[in-house]
């Protein structure tokens, strides 16, 4: 079973709204073992929507259309589907009554154009709306003598999610007749380039190319890390997971401690968990990142039981007065170490991480743009770890990469203490 996705809305093409619906649908279809090979966006134009429906259904068994079911003049998905089916639109009295009742229950006057949402292509089945006013549609379509199906659902995400889980996905599973499960495992890495990972995994990749299942892909995700995604298809979850686990073990062996997390884990959540296991609190002193690292840590629910706070010592005088930094060069390993030790003292934390560097546009203390100095101090009796690294030269990428790099140094320090 192949089901592709067509997202309708000129606002999607203009970049005014991010198309999160297609991403969610792709994930959900894959989890149910339904192939989805194309995701297309089209503007609010009846002829173009109809043309895309016909084009996609020449290859796909089914199509999910999201958006264009609202009450305004530019909501023309219904008209496009009716044109492809070769039928008229007719008002469904039950849908119209429900829309009228919804407005009446809220004590509001119903604009007459809302009844456009009660128009249904002849022969289509209604998916009752439970959260809004626009119903969904299940529309039989014949393409080149082959029976296909179009599902039309609202573009409002929470309405789309509910309607798909209640009606669309069960209907697809019933039509497929070949139940399968697709599962994925994402290994998150840091410390190696995409080409470097590919080189390390050349043997695994060659074997995967030969067997065809699972498949492997690299996803460069900025300061979320570089992801290695394994995807396997099986008759059931147990069979698919068995394939994943075999190759995951091989990948972990080849990559070692480059792997810092799995699936939804982030570098900051991993660091916080390691602190919990070690019984350590964590503080920070930030110069070049200006609070970005602290923001990432505090975005993790429950971070307050580990992360005690941060000193954003951006100006040189703040480094000296608050953190007692005495080094003449504030972009240096010595200054970073003093910042970390000062933060640990001021914040009364077991560990502290400090970042100082040059984000640009000009060099500082003789250091080129992109220079990052990181220090991790504590606990008492342990040597302070200091590193100097080169980040991407542009200002914002440099600051973002500095955050995940510094947290990775904390991670490795905590793992070494645990060992």
Secondary structure as the mmCIF struct_conf table of DSSP 4:
data_model
#
loop_
_struct_conf.conf_type_id
_struct_conf.id
_struct_conf.beg_label_comp_id
_struct_conf.beg_label_asym_id
_struct_conf.beg_label_seq_id
_struct_conf.end_label_comp_id
_struct_conf.end_label_asym_id
_struct_conf.end_label_seq_id
STRN STRN1 UNK A 2 UNK A 2
STRN STRN2 UNK A 3 UNK A 8
HELX_RH_AL_P HELX_RH_AL_P1 UNK A 10 UNK A 13
TURN_TY1_P TURN_TY1_P1 UNK A 14 UNK A 15
BEND BEND1 UNK A 16 UNK A 17
HELX_RH_AL_P HELX_RH_AL_P2 UNK A 20 UNK A 31
TURN_TY1_P TURN_TY1_P2 UNK A 32 UNK A 33
STRN STRN3 UNK A 35 UNK A 35
STRN STRN4 UNK A 39 UNK A 42
BEND BEND2 UNK A 44 UNK A 44
HELX_RH_AL_P HELX_RH_AL_P3 UNK A 46 UNK A 57
TURN_TY1_P TURN_TY1_P3 UNK A 58 UNK A 59
BEND BEND3 UNK A 61 UNK A 61
STRN STRN5 UNK A 62 UNK A 66
BEND BEND4 UNK A 67 UNK A 67
BEND BEND5 UNK A 70 UNK A 72
TURN_TY1_P TURN_TY1_P4 UNK A 73 UNK A 74
HELX_RH_AL_P HELX_RH_AL_P4 UNK A 77 UNK A 85
TURN_TY1_P TURN_TY1_P5 UNK A 86 UNK A 86
STRN STRN6 UNK A 89 UNK A 91
HELX_RH_AL_P HELX_RH_AL_P5 UNK A 93 UNK A 105
TURN_TY1_P TURN_TY1_P6 UNK A 106 UNK A 107
HELX_LH_PP_P HELX_LH_PP_P1 UNK A 109 UNK A 111
HELX_RH_3T_P HELX_RH_3T_P1 UNK A 112 UNK A 118
STRN STRN7 UNK A 119 UNK A 121
TURN_TY1_P TURN_TY1_P7 UNK A 122 UNK A 123
HELX_LH_PP_P HELX_LH_PP_P2 UNK A 124 UNK A 124
STRN STRN8 UNK A 125 UNK A 127
BEND BEND6 UNK A 130 UNK A 133
HELX_LH_PP_P HELX_LH_PP_P3 UNK A 134 UNK A 135
STRN STRN9 UNK A 136 UNK A 143
TURN_TY1_P TURN_TY1_P8 UNK A 144 UNK A 145
STRN STRN10 UNK A 146 UNK A 153
BEND BEND7 UNK A 155 UNK A 156
HELX_RH_AL_P HELX_RH_AL_P6 UNK A 157 UNK A 163
HELX_RH_PI_P HELX_RH_PI_P1 UNK A 164 UNK A 168
HELX_RH_AL_P HELX_RH_AL_P7 UNK A 169 UNK A 176
BEND BEND8 UNK A 178 UNK A 178
STRN STRN11 UNK A 181 UNK A 189
BEND BEND9 UNK A 191 UNK A 192
HELX_RH_AL_P HELX_RH_AL_P8 UNK A 194 UNK A 200
TURN_TY1_P TURN_TY1_P9 UNK A 201 UNK A 201
HELX_RH_AL_P HELX_RH_AL_P9 UNK A 202 UNK A 211
BEND BEND10 UNK A 213 UNK A 214
STRN STRN12 UNK A 215 UNK A 220
HELX_RH_3T_P HELX_RH_3T_P2 UNK A 222 UNK A 224
STRN STRN13 UNK A 226 UNK A 234
BEND BEND11 UNK A 235 UNK A 236
HELX_RH_AL_P HELX_RH_AL_P10 UNK A 237 UNK A 255
HELX_RH_3T_P HELX_RH_3T_P3 UNK A 256 UNK A 258
STRN STRN14 UNK A 259 UNK A 262
TURN_TY1_P TURN_TY1_P10 UNK A 263 UNK A 264
HELX_RH_AL_P HELX_RH_AL_P11 UNK A 267 UNK A 278
TURN_TY1_P TURN_TY1_P11 UNK A 279 UNK A 279
STRN STRN15 UNK A 282 UNK A 286
BEND BEND12 UNK A 287 UNK A 287
TURN_TY1_P TURN_TY1_P12 UNK A 288 UNK A 291
HELX_RH_AL_P HELX_RH_AL_P12 UNK A 292 UNK A 298
TURN_TY1_P TURN_TY1_P13 UNK A 299 UNK A 299
BEND BEND13 UNK A 300 UNK A 300
TURN_TY1_P TURN_TY1_P14 UNK A 301 UNK A 302
HELX_RH_3T_P HELX_RH_3T_P4 UNK A 303 UNK A 305
TURN_TY1_P TURN_TY1_P15 UNK A 306 UNK A 306
STRN STRN16 UNK A 307 UNK A 312
BEND BEND14 UNK A 315 UNK A 315
HELX_RH_AL_P HELX_RH_AL_P13 UNK A 316 UNK A 323
BEND BEND15 UNK A 328 UNK A 328
BEND BEND16 UNK A 330 UNK A 332
HELX_RH_AL_P HELX_RH_AL_P14 UNK A 333 UNK A 347
TURN_TY1_P TURN_TY1_P16 UNK A 348 UNK A 348
BEND BEND17 UNK A 350 UNK A 350
STRN STRN17 UNK A 351 UNK A 357
BEND BEND18 UNK A 360 UNK A 362
STRN STRN18 UNK A 364 UNK A 364
TURN_TY1_P TURN_TY1_P17 UNK A 365 UNK A 366
STRN STRN19 UNK A 367 UNK A 367
HELX_LH_PP_P HELX_LH_PP_P4 UNK A 368 UNK A 368
TURN_TY1_P TURN_TY1_P18 UNK A 369 UNK A 370
STRN STRN20 UNK A 371 UNK A 377
BEND BEND19 UNK A 379 UNK A 379
TURN_TY1_P TURN_TY1_P19 UNK A 380 UNK A 381
BEND BEND20 UNK A 382 UNK A 382
HELX_LH_PP_P HELX_LH_PP_P5 UNK A 383 UNK A 384
STRN STRN21 UNK A 385 UNK A 390
BEND BEND21 UNK A 393 UNK A 394
HELX_RH_AL_P HELX_RH_AL_P15 UNK A 395 UNK A 418
#
